[in-house]
Amino acid sequence: MKELIKQVEQLVHDELHRANKKFPLFNSTHEGLAVIQEELWEAENELKGIGEAKENLDRAVYLNVFDTAMLNKLAIIDLDKLQERAVKSACELIQAAAMCEKFKLSLDIKEKREEE
């Protein structure tokens, strides 16, 4: 898990770098909050999709749908959906983490300007 955390932290850093190339630092705390809220909302929507895909997979397993070839294909479709939603959720949360870092950087810049 430690290695995975390091890799995710690098992805957060890379996402922050990409975002900073496209968009300047936040102009206000309200803007920073709004962007973070949007990323978290998107992640929550993906997580809801995970719940739905998991319920479908649960039903498939508990009803023994793996016993027939056609139902096996349906279960694989549910697994594909679950995997896709999990990856998208991870991406949204990486973006949220990057925006948290961007918010902190924006606050540092604002604080330095106020000190001058």
C-alpha positions as MATLAB code, in Angstrom:
seq = 'MKELIKQVEQLVHDELHRANKKFPLFNSTHEGLAVIQEELWEAENELKGIGEAKENLDRAVYLNVFDTAMLNKLAIIDLDKLQERAVKSACELIQAAAMCEKFKLSLDIKEKREEE';
ca = [
       0.000    0.000    0.000;
       2.879    2.390    0.758;
       4.139    2.130   -2.812;
       0.655    2.741   -4.183;
       0.260    5.823   -1.969;
       3.544    7.206   -3.326;
       2.333    6.619   -6.879;
      -0.994    8.319   -6.165;
       0.815   11.278   -4.584;
       2.842   11.571   -7.791;
      -0.385   11.491   -9.819;
      -1.757   14.296   -7.614;
       1.404   16.313   -8.265;
       1.155   15.658  -12.020;
      -2.533   16.659  -12.060;
      -1.732   19.866  -10.173;
       0.968   20.673  -12.730;
      -1.485   20.070  -15.612;
      -4.174   22.174  -13.945;
      -1.769   25.030  -13.239;
      -0.705   25.096  -16.903;
      -4.348   25.478  -17.978;
      -5.716   27.671  -15.190;
      -4.175   30.241  -12.832;
      -4.220   29.900   -9.066;
      -7.547   30.603   -7.409;
      -8.533   34.253   -7.114;
     -10.500   33.729   -3.927;
     -11.268   31.192   -1.250;
     -14.773   30.932   -2.709;
     -13.376   29.901   -6.086;
     -11.095   27.320   -4.481;
     -13.951   25.890   -2.458;
     -16.236   25.732   -5.502;
     -13.668   23.845   -7.572;
     -13.006   21.341   -4.779;
     -16.738   20.869   -4.227;
     -17.212   20.173   -7.938;
     -14.490   17.511   -7.954;
     -15.940   15.867   -4.841;
     -19.444   15.953   -6.324;
     -18.144   14.221   -9.451;
     -16.377   11.610   -7.302;
     -19.554   11.017   -5.290;
     -21.498   10.426   -8.508;
     -18.947    7.860   -9.630;
     -19.129    6.195   -6.216;
     -22.900    5.944   -6.544;
     -22.320    4.134   -9.818;
     -19.968    1.775   -7.995;
     -22.761    0.990   -5.549;
     -25.158    0.167   -8.365;
     -22.627   -2.027  -10.180;
     -21.762   -3.792   -6.919;
     -25.427   -4.538   -6.234;
     -25.775   -6.041   -9.716;
     -22.671   -8.151   -9.174;
     -23.908   -9.236   -5.726;
     -27.159  -10.416   -7.272;
     -25.283  -12.259   -9.999;
     -23.064  -14.079   -7.499;
     -25.782  -14.887   -4.981;
     -28.165  -16.090   -7.679;
     -25.400  -18.258   -9.173;
     -25.588  -16.625  -12.580;
     -22.056  -17.784  -13.266;
     -23.513  -21.230  -13.909;
     -24.499  -20.412  -17.484;
     -22.495  -18.867  -20.286;
     -24.986  -16.069  -21.019;
     -25.332  -15.053  -17.395;
     -21.564  -15.246  -17.030;
     -21.282  -12.606  -19.780;
     -23.735  -10.388  -17.881;
     -21.653  -10.700  -14.718;
     -18.518   -9.758  -16.654;
     -20.327   -6.664  -17.935;
     -21.087   -5.757  -14.297;
     -17.428   -6.309  -13.389;
     -16.369   -4.059  -16.275;
     -18.770   -1.336  -15.094;
     -17.531   -1.669  -11.521;
     -13.914   -1.427  -12.637;
     -14.600    1.569  -14.884;
     -16.435    3.418  -12.101;
     -13.661    2.622   -9.617;
     -11.025    4.055  -11.967;
     -13.106    7.177  -12.671;
     -13.716    7.648   -8.928;
      -9.989    7.428   -8.289;
      -9.357   10.017  -11.017;
     -11.911   12.425   -9.566;
     -10.411   12.041   -6.096;
      -6.922   12.635   -7.482;
      -8.243   15.836   -9.056;
      -9.829   16.825   -5.728;
      -6.516   16.250   -3.942;
      -4.703   18.327   -6.567;
      -7.206   21.153   -6.133;
      -6.661   21.046   -2.359;
      -2.963   21.580   -3.020;
      -3.768   24.357   -5.506;
      -5.964   26.010   -2.874;
      -3.049   25.934   -0.398;
      -0.718   27.420   -3.019;
      -3.280   30.134   -3.765;
      -3.485   30.996   -0.065;
       0.328   31.157    0.181;
       0.498   33.590   -2.763;
      -2.288   35.721   -1.288;
      -0.539   35.796    2.093;
       2.770   36.841    0.497;
       1.051   39.653   -1.426;
      -0.572   40.915    1.758;
       2.809   40.953    3.520;
       4.321   43.241    0.863;
];
